[in-house]
Amino acid sequence: RVNKCFKDFTSRRNADRLVASGAVTVNGAVVAAGAMVFPGDVVELRGERVRWETLNYVKYWKPRGVTCTTDARDRTNIVDAVNYPDARLFPVGRLDKDSTGLILLTSDGRLPNAALRSGRKRDKKYLVVVDAVVRPEDVRMLRDGVVISTPVQRDRVDRVLTARTLPCEIDVVGARTLEITLREGRNRQIRRMLDAVGYRVINLHRTEIMGIGLRGTREGRWVECDEEEL
């Protein structure tokens, strides 16, 4: 219950008074006495966040076939795949079901939205194998940005966004292998970018997010983020 969120600094009776006065919000909404809170909920007292739970940050090497959804009806959902014992985790962003590599999960309700806001996005690095030898002129086009169409939802209405991708870093590490660093995250962006210049992605593997890599884990396994990564 929400009043238990204040047990470290006030009595239960006073916590009840605070809730009844309308000074307490959960996820931005004023709540009534007896309201329940769940892992990941943001509790605030007069606009100041209350640290009421231990926050968890995990990095996971997603194998092919796991879906970045919390929907328990999907048998391939990432929550069941990770099977974290101490809290309910939420993925930060997503990675295609057919793609592999790093994804972050957390019980911190602020992190997914904050990390995905355009002004706060950070580098994401991928190793990509395509179906043909990559031509230098195509690498230059990809670095400068190519026009792709991606589905978006605004005001609960599905739309298609057709726009040029932001400039990105690309290193050629093999005849058919590229290391691509993005600073945006449009739906299936790398696959659509390469399709725009005539290539099909055979394998897409994310190696890094915001300076956090796969060190310490292996395919299908998770580890807690360490102090340096946080």
N, C-alpha and C positions, 0 to 999 in steps of 0.2 A: 504494500500500500504506500501511497505517496508520502504519508506523514513519516514513515520510517526512513525516508531519505535524509531527514534532518537529525537523526539520533546522535550524531557525533558532536553536535554543538547546541542542542536545545532539548527541552523535555517534550514528551509526546503530546502533552496537553497544549503546550505553546505551539507545537507544529500544527496541531488541529486548528488553532486560532489563525495561524498564518494562512492555511489553506482556505478557511472559511472567509477570510478577508479579501480573497481574490489576488493575493500577492504571489501566488505560486502558479507557474505554467508548466505544462508538459508538452514538449514539441511545439511550443508557441501558443498553446491554447490554455486558457484558464480552466482549472479542474475543481471538482467538488471534493468534499471530504470522502475518504474511502476509495478514491480512484486508484486503479492499479497502474503500476509502471513495470516496464519490461526492459531487458538488456538492450542497450542502444538508445533508449529514450533520453531526451535532453530535458532535465529538470532545472528550472530557473526560479530564483527568489528575487522579486523586484528587478528582474532583468539580468541578474548575476547568476552564472551557471553554478549549480551545486554538484560537487564531486561526490556522487553517491554510490558509485560502483567502480570496481577494478576494471580498467580498460585493457583490452587484449588486441595485439597487433601480430598478425601471422603472415608469413609468405609461403606460397604453395606452388609447387611445380605441377601445373595442370597437365594431365595426359590428354591425348586425343579422345573425344567421346564424352567428356564432362561438359555440362552446360552451365554457364554462369547465371543461374537463376536460383532464387530462394524458394521457388514454388515446389512444395513437397509432392505435388501430383506428377511432377516430371521425375522419373526414376533416375535420370542422369544428373540431377541437380547437384551443385557444388557443395552445398551444406552437408548433404549426406556423404559425399565423396571425401570431404575433409574430416568429418566426424570429430570435430573439436569437442573435448569433454567439459570445458569449464564455463562456456558462455555460448550464446547464439551469435554467430558471426555473419557479416554481410560483405559481399565482394565490393572492392573499390574499382569501379569500371567493369569492363568485361573483356573476354577473349573468346573468339569464335569456337564453336564446338569442335571444329576440325583442326584448330590450332593448338599448340602446346606452349608450355613455358610459364613464366612468372605471372602470378596474380596475387594481389594483397587482399587480405580479409581482416575485418576488425569488428569489435563490439562498440566502437566509438561512433555514435550516431552522427557526429559532425563531419567525420573525415570523408565519406563518399561524396557528399555534395560539395564540400570545400575543395577537394582535390580535382573535381571535374569542372569547376567554374573556369571559364575561358581565361580569366585574368590570372589564374593560379596554376595553370597546367604546367607540367614539367616534362622533360624528355622521357620518351619510351623507346627502347632499342629492340630491334628485331633482326633475326637471321632468317633470310628468305631464299628458298631454292625455287627456280622457275623452270619451265619446260624447254628453254632454248638458250643458246649463247646470247648474252646481253650485249647489245651494240652500244658503243660510247655515246652516240647521239641520243639514244633513249635514256641513258643515265642522266645526261644534261637536262633533258626535258623533265624527268622526274624530280630532279633537284630543284628546278625552278617552279614547279607546280603544274599540274594537269587538271583539266576540267573533268569532274566526276559527278554523278547523281547519286544521292543517298537519301533514304527515308528518314524523316524527322517527325516528331509530334509536338505541336504547339497549340496550347489552349485545348488539349485533348482532341485535336484534329490531325489526322495523318496527312503529311505533305511530302513532297519530293524536293530536296534542295539540290540545285545544280549550280556548282561554283568551283572555282579553281582552288586546289589544295595549297596550303602554305608551303613556302620553301622548306626543304628538309635536307638532312645530311645523308649521303649515300657513299659507302665504301664498297668497291668491287673486291670481294675476297675469293672469288673463283669464277670460272667461265659462266656458270649459271647461278652463282650465289652472291647475294648482296647483303650488306649490313645497313639497315635503314633506321634512322633516328627521327621520330616524329615529335612534334610539339602540339598536335591536335589529335582528336580521337573520333573521327566520323565513322559511321557504321561500315565495317568491313573495308576500311579505307585502303590498306595496302593491296588487297586483292583487286579492288576497283582501279587503283592507280596503275597497277601493272597490266590489267586488262585494257586500259585506255591506250597503252602503247604496244599492245599486241602479245602479251605474255600471259601464261596461266601459272598460278602459284601451285607448286607441288608440295611444298612444306613451309609452314610459317611458325617460327619459334620465338617467343619474347624472352629476352635475356636480362632486361633491366627496366626498372621504373623509378624515376626520381632519384637515381643514384643507388638504388637498392637492387642487388643482383641475386642470383640463385645459390650463392655460396652457402654451404651447410645443409642443403637439401638435395633430393633426387626425385626422379619422376614418380608422381603419385604420392609424394610425401610433403609434409609441412613442418616448418620450424618457427619458433617465436622470433620476431625481429629483435635484434640486440640493441643495446643503448646507442651505439654508433649510428645505426640505421634510423633510429627514431629521432 
